[in-house]
Amino acid sequence: MDHALRERALSRFNTPRTPYSRVPYIEPRNSRFVYDLIVRHRLANILELGTAHGTGTCYMAAALDDLGYGKITSVDLDRKSVV
């Protein structure tokens, strides 16, 4: 994927978001760091602990899509059991 197209595709995840409850969300610069890390090291298997809003997952999925391979396994708490 060419650089300009990749930048436009990733920018869709940078829209302002409002955290709800006490569930944190990943900052855009951290999301971009995760994306770049996956692509740079050509990672294929990702274990995500704590999905929250899913923004980080979107960046990871975009990186794997750009690589053309890979798998994300995501584990999160059942929201009903969180105090």
Buried (B, 14 or more C-beta within 10 A) or exposed (E): EEEEEBEEEBEEBEEEEEEEEEBEBBEBEEBBEBBEEBBEEEBEEBEBEEBBBBBBBBBBBBBBEBBEEBEBEBEBEEEEEEE
